[in-house]
Amino acid sequence: MKDARDDKDDDSLPSFSPFLSCKKPSFSVLVWPPQMRHGFLLVDKPVGPTSHDCVDMVRKALSETKVGHLGTLDPAASGLLVMAVGAKALKVIELFDELEKEYEAEVTLGAESTTYDREGVITEVPPKPGREEPNFSTIQNLIQDRFIGKIDQVPPGYSAVKIGGERAYQKMRQGRGVNIPPRQVEITSCEILSYEYPTLTLTVNCGSGTYIRSLAHDLGSLLRCGGYLSALRRTKVGEWKVEDAVAPKKAAWGHVIALKDILTKFPRVELTDDQADDTTHGRDIPVDVTDNTIGWYDGLPIAILTPRGSGAHARKVL
C-alpha cells in the first residue's frame, strides 16, 4: 500500500516539523556473475577448435577467467570435455586424473598417416597379391588377442609427449625424428560397431594416457593393410556423458555442477568449528583419514586431507 506521505511535497509539511519527508530510493543490486559457483561443466567440443580454444569460449560465456579441463582432445576430435570452473574446482582436477574414458573411433584401413590421423600425410598401402581384405572375424579376434587389457603402446610421434624436455611434435616438425619408448596403457573394451572395408567403427573404453591414434595405426599394421584414425568422438569421462554436455559458446552458470556435488563420492569427514579453523590455517587436526579425504564444514567441502602423524593435514584448502 502506498504511504500517504508519498503524495505530499515539502511545502505541505507543518512548519514546526523537524523532519523532512522523502521517498525511499528504489534500486536493484546486480550480482555478477549470477550464482557464482565452483564446479565442473560438461562441454561438447566440436571438430576444429583446440581444447584451449574451448576453454576461452567458456571463459567468455561465463565471464570467469579460472577455467581448465580434465583432459585434452585433438582439434580433429569432438565430444566430451569436462571443464573445471572456478579456483576451487581447479584445485581438485588431480583427483580425477585416472577416470576411464569412452570413445567412438572411425578407422580407415588401406592407408597410413604420418600423424596416425587424417591431419597428416596420407599414403595408400597397395594390397599384396593374393591377400584379401580383412574380414569382420579376423579384426575382432585380433582386437581381443592384442588390444584388450594392459598393453604396451607407443604414442604417435606427433604428440605432446616430452622427449628430452621437448614436445615430440616439435621435434617431428623440425625433421629431427623421435624415439618414444612404449608405455603401459589399459583398454578395458574395444567393440566393433560397424565394418565395411575400408571403414571400421569402434567403441573403445580405456584408461588415462591411451592414444586412440596409436590403436588405429597398430591395428592397421597388424592387419598388414595399414590404418589411421579418420574420426574420433569422446562419449564418456567416468560417469559423465556427452549427451548431458553443452556447446562451449552456450555455457551458462546454470550448467555448472556444484563442487559439493562433484566430491560426494570421495571419503569424507565432518569437521567441527575448531577443526575447520585449524585446517584452513594449515594446522594439523586430530582425525583419522585416508589419502584424499574431503574435509566438510557447514555442508561444504573445504579441504583435501591427507594423513600426517597421528592426525590429518590439509594438502589443499578449498
N, C-alpha and C positions, 0 to 999 in steps of 0.2 A: 504494500500500500504506500502511496506517495505521502511523504511528510508534508504537513500543511505549510511549513516554513519555506519549502522549496519554491513557492509561487510569490514570495514577498521579496521586495528589494530593500536595500539598506535604509532608504528614507522612511519606510513604513514602520521601522522599529521604534519603540518608545525611546525618547531622548535620554532617559535615565539608565537605560540598559548598558551594562559594561561589556556586553558580549557582542560579537559580530556574527552574523549568520552567513554561512557559506555552504555551497554544495560539496558533498563528499566527492573527490575526484574518482572518475570511472576509468579504469585501465585494466589491461590483462598482462600477465607476465608470460613471456615466451621462453621456453626452455629448449636449448639446442645443444646437441642433438636430442630429439624427443626420446624418452625412455632409454637413456644411456644404459647399455648393458655390456658386460664382458661375456663372451661365449663363442660358440662355433657357428659358422654359416656354411650351408651346403650350396655349392655353385656348380652349375652345368657349363663347363668350359666348351666353347665352340672350336672348330678347327680353324687354325690360322694364328691367333694371338698366342704369345707365350704365357706361361703361368704367371709371370711377373706383370705382364700386361693386364691380366685379370685382377690381380691384386690392386693395381692402380685404379681400375674401373670401380672396384668395391670401395676403395678409399674415397673416391669422388662421390659415389652414390650415398655413402653413409656419413660423409664429412668426418671421417675418422682416419688418422694417419697410421695408427698402430694396427696393422693387418699383416698376417703371414699365412702360411699354409702347411699342411701336414705332409705333402709330397707332390713333387712337380709332375707335370705332363708335358711331353714334347709338343711343339707348335702344331704338328700334323695330327696329333691325337685330340680326342674330345672326351667329355664325360666329367665325372665327379672330382671336384677339388674341394677338400674340406679346409675351410679357412678359419683361422683364429682371429677374433676381433677384440681389440682392447688389450691393454698392457697385461692384465691378469691372465687372460686367455693365452697370450704368447708364452707366459711362463710355464704352462702345463703341456705345451706341444710335445715335449720329450716323453711324456707318459704314454703317448700314442704311436711311438716310432715303429712298433712291431705289429701293427694291425695288418690282418690279411686283406688282400685286395682282389677284386674280381674284374676281369676284362673280357670284352668281346673283340677278338682279333681276326682280321682278314689276312690270309697268307696267299700270295701269288706264287705258284710254282712255275718252274721252267725258266727262271731268270734269277740273277743275283744283283745286289745293290752294294755300292761302296759303303753306304751308311746303314745297311741292313733294313732300310725302309724306302718309301717311294721318293724321299727327298734327295737321294744320292744318284750316282750314275748307274743306270740300269743296263745290264748286259745279259742278253739271252744265252741260255745254256742249250746248245743244239743236242737233240736226242741222239743217243748212240744207236747204231744199227742193231736191231733185234731187241732193244729194250722198250718195254711197253710203259705207258703212263701208269703211275702208282694207283692202285685201286683203294677203295674205302678200307678194306680189311687190313691191307698192308700198312696204311697210315695209322690206323687205330692200334694195331699191335706194336708198331714202333714207338708210338707215344707212351703206351703202357710200359714197355720194356725199358725205355731210355730217358723218359722225361717226367716221371712221377716220383715224388718223394724228395729226399735231399740229393741234389746233383751238383756237380762242378760245372760252372758256367763262366765263359769268358765274355766280359762286357764288350760292346762294339767299340772299335777304335774311335769312332766319332761319338764320344760320350763325355760326361763331366767327371769321370773317374780321374783322380790325380795320380800322375806318374812322375816321380822325382820333383814334386811340388808344383807341377804344371798340369792343367787340364789336358786330357788325352786329345780332345778335339782340336785344341790349339796346335799341338804338335803335328797332327794329321794335316791341318790346313797349311802348315808351313812345309809340308812334304818330308818331315823328319821320320815319320812312322813311329809306331809304338809297339811295345811288347807287354801286354796286360796279362798278369797271371790270373788263372782261374780262381773263382771264389765260390764258396758253397751257398746255394740258394735252395729254397724249398717250394716245390709245386705240389699242392695238395690234390688238384684235379685238373684235367685237361680233356674236355669233351668236344667231339665233332658236332657242330650244329648243322652244317651243310657242306657238301662237296660236289663240285662239278669242275673237273680239270679245266683250267689251272687254278680255280679259285677254291680255297679251303677256308671255312669259317669255324673258329674255335671259341669255346668259353674256358677261360683259364682262371683258376684260383691259386694265388701264390703269396709267398711271404715278401717282406720288405727286401729291396735290392735286386729283385728279379727283373731282367731285361726281356721283354716280350720280343723285341727286335732280334735278340740273340737266339731265342727259342725258334723263331721263324727261320732264321738263317741256318741254324744247326739241323733243324728238321729237313730242310731242303737239301743240305749237304749229305745227310744220311740216306735220303731217298735217291741220291745221285742225279737229281734233276735241277737242283738249285731252288732257292726260295727267298722271298723277302716279305717284310710286313707292309702290306698295302693300305691298311686302315686299322685304327685302334680306338676303342671306346672303353673308358673305365666305368663300370656299372655299380661297384660297391667298394666301400672302405670300411672295414669292420662291419658293423650293423647298419651303417648309413647307406642309403640307396640313391642313385641318380634321379629316380622318379620324384624324390622329395626336394630336389635341388631347384635353384632359381638362376636365371640368366644373370651374369655379373653386373650388367648395367641396370638391372631391375631390382637389385638387392635393396632391402629396407630393414629397418631395425626390428620390425615385427617378425622377420625371418630368422633372426639370431636365436640360437638355442642357448639359454642361460647357462652360465658356468656351473651353477649349483645343480643343474640337471645333467650336465656332462660328467660330473665327478661322482655321481651316486654309487657307481659300481666298484669304486676303489675302497680298500679298507678305511674305516673312519673312526675317529674318537671325538667325543663331545668334550669341549674344554670349558672349565669354569672361568669366571671373570679374571681371577688372578693368573690362571694358566694362559689365557688368551693374551693378557698384558705381557707376561714373560715371553711368550712366543714371538710376538711382534717386535719385541725389543732385543731379540737374539739370545735370550736366556734359556737354559735347559729346563725342562719340566718333568716331574716325576710320574710319567705314564709309560706303560708298555706298548710299543708299536712295532710293526714290521716296516720294511722299506716302502716308501711311497704311500704311507698312511696319510689321509687327509684330515687335518685338524679343523673341526667345525665349531663355530661360535655364533649363537643367536640365529641359527638357521642358515648360515652362510659358510662356505669354505674360506679359511683364512691362511692356511699354510700347508706345505708339503713337508711331512715329518719323517725323520729317519732316526733309528736307534743310536744313542750315544751314552756310553757308560751304563748306568742303571736306569736311565730315563730316555728322553727324546729331545731332539733338537730340530728346529725349523731349517730345513735345507733351502727352502724358498718361502718367503712370505708373500701371500697374495693380496 
